[in-house]
Amino acid sequence: MRRAVSLTGGSSPRRVATMVGLLALSGALLSACGSGPSSSSSTPTTATPTSTTAPAVALCPLTGTPAPGGVVPQRPALAMKVDNYSLGPAPAEARPQSGLDYADIIFEEQVEGSITRYAAVFQCRNAPALVGPIRSARWTDIQMLSQLGHPLFVHVGGINPVLALVNASNLVNVDLMFNPQLEVHPAGRYAPYDTYTTTQAVWAQESHLTTPPSPIFSYSRLPQPGESVSQIHLDWSATSDIYWRWNRATGTWLRFYNVGSASAPVIQPDVLTDGVQNQAQNVIVQDVTITYGPWVENSQGGLEAESHILNNSGKAYVFRNGRMITGTWSAGSAGSPTVFRNAAGHVITLAPGRTWVEIYPNNAPFVVTPSATTTPSATTTPAG
């Protein structure tokens, strides 16, 4: 398959004196200067030191932004599998989804048929309402989410080999098939796109788990040098032909979909049920090797798509502040974060905020265009 990256056109830290004579001399000098006590007093005073260092701010581990109320919640990361299948304009099938605008990180992965699904990761904030629609687990979920320590993993079932691997991993299996008390089925939704839940309910059920995840990214307000770009085009498939466009006004990458065709594209904002357009301060395109099988995932014979991340490496493209930083990614064993480095070997820092990680096939079309003179408007202000 073709891969084209357009890079043209972009601009791119007393000893204490105990002798009485010395103390008396100090008092005399201070009186003479008028900066000490009055001349009738011979007793020296000690000034109270003042600090010029601002108090430390508690930061959310997965966004690098100040924690709500100044305290990081004592709870693990919560990853929810969310569907992303639609053949036409919203509302159709999975779209529009709910709750994604309150996630700290969103991973997008390929599943059978070259369609995509999300793992929306929450930690610092509760989504105020429903999250969903929730769908089944995949082998790739373990590869993506193991770096979060022991995250809660919410899904609806899966094939037996995958469920066995989830149970053997460091993910905490919260299968809604065995936790119906967590399910919500909103009106107007139909199976299999009608299973939702809430972050509050899941965290409440698993309240005995109180360890927040360690940060998996490094953050900086100042971006590293990179190419100035306006758009990222990731053509996963006919149902997941997506565009990310930089918007200077919001400081985010806005997500769009082509609901037309390659020859007659109809590009529209990717909007959630609450009217918020999907957007992120950072977009990471992580090139991965994908293999298919040996397991069959559906009744049509679709083979399991397996994205190989743990103990692997590859190319990476990090987008922040309207720039693209080209580099590499490398991942160790489960529990260790994926590390992104630039061409000089330095760790790439992200802008504080939400990060969207595209676990992208390394042979799929990928087109980056240089900065344009105008940027699209956000549908609404992002939740965070």
Summary of the structure (lengths in Angstrom):
residues: 384
radius of gyration: 26.3
end to end distance: 35.8
largest distance: 98.1
contacts: 1198
relative contact order: 0.18
helix: 14%
strand: 33%
